[in-house]
């Protein structure tokens, strides 16, 4: 699992919310959030702009520093 996925999942668990609650608050599907937490970024090939938006929405809701997530995302971009 990549660091983005680990950080998001750990923040969600620490906040005590379910994937469904994150989905409801961010207006993203449960499947998108599961894919992100599972590190299944290969499913988003060609949709990098959407992934950036997804990560920002999730980071804001979970109160994670968005800049850290975007820096990790830049490293991830080289993998997908």
C-alpha positions in Angstrom: 0.0 0.0 0.0 1.3 3.4 -0.8 1.8 6.3 1.7 -1.3 8.2 0.5 -3.5 5.3 1.1 -2.0 4.6 4.5 -2.3 8.2 5.6 -5.9 8.5 4.5 -7.0 5.2 6.0 -5.2 6.0 9.3 -6.8 9.5 9.5 -10.2 8.0 8.8 -9.8 5.4 11.5 -8.4 8.0 14.0 -11.3 10.3 13.3 -13.6 7.3 14.0 -15.6 7.5 10.8 -16.6 4.8 8.3 -16.0 4.8 4.6 -19.7 5.4 4.1 -19.5 8.5 6.3 -16.6 9.8 4.3 -18.5 9.1 1.1 -21.5 11.0 2.3 -19.6 14.0 3.4 -17.4 14.3 0.3 -20.1 13.2 -2.2 -17.8 10.5 -3.5 -18.8 6.9 -4.0 -17.9 4.3 -1.5 -16.0 2.4 -4.2 -13.8 5.4 -5.0 -12.8 5.8 -1.3 -12.2 2.0 -1.0 -10.0 2.1 -4.1 -8.0 5.0 -2.7 -7.6 3.4 0.7 -6.6 0.1 -1.0 -4.0 1.9 -3.1 -5.8 0.8 -6.3 -4.7 3.8 -8.2 -4.3 1.8 -11.4 -8.1 2.0 -11.7 -7.8 5.7 -12.2 -5.3 5.8 -15.2 -6.3 8.6 -17.4 -8.4 10.3 -14.6 -5.5 12.0 -12.8 -7.4 15.3 -12.5 -10.3 13.5 -10.8 -7.9 11.7 -8.5 -6.5 15.1 -7.4 -10.0 16.3 -6.7 -10.9 13.1 -4.8 -7.8 13.3 -2.7 -8.3 17.0 -1.8 -12.0 16.4 -0.8 -11.0 13.4 1.4 -8.0 15.2 2.9 -10.1 18.3 3.8 -12.8 16.1 5.4 -10.3 14.1 7.4 -8.4 17.2 8.3 -5.2 16.1 6.7 -2.8 18.7 5.4 -3.8 18.9 1.7 -0.2 20.0 0.7 1.2 16.8 2.1 -1.3 14.7 0.2 -0.6 16.6 -3.0 3.2 16.1 -2.6 2.6 12.3 -2.1 0.3 12.4 -5.1 3.1 13.8 -7.3 5.3 10.8 -6.3 2.4 8.5 -7.1 1.8 10.0 -10.5 5.1 8.4 -11.7 3.6 5.0 -10.8 0.3 5.3 -12.7 
